[in-house]
């Protein structure tokens, strides 16, 4: 799957904030209700919603609604995509010679 530069930046934007990295680490323990994430982050509900939207838009996290509660978990497919993108972006191709010679 070939991603656009915009799609790639959305993935990495999700991980360039300390709070979102903390959320991701909390989700490593399995699915969490938004109320548990709120307790752990000690932030407001609108702030958590903002972070969760960015994480979900990136594909790294998925959410599901059950009654009035939202539950979040890490997306295995999304994380594999992020790993593949990073692997592809970090490939070095070419002769390794300086282009200025």
Buried (B, 14 or more C-beta within 10 A) or exposed (E): EEBEEEBBEBBEBBBEBEBBEBBBEBBEEEEBEBEBBBEBBEBEEEEBBBBBEBBBEBBBBBBEEEEEEBBBBBBEEBBEBBEEBEEEEEEEEEEEEEEEE
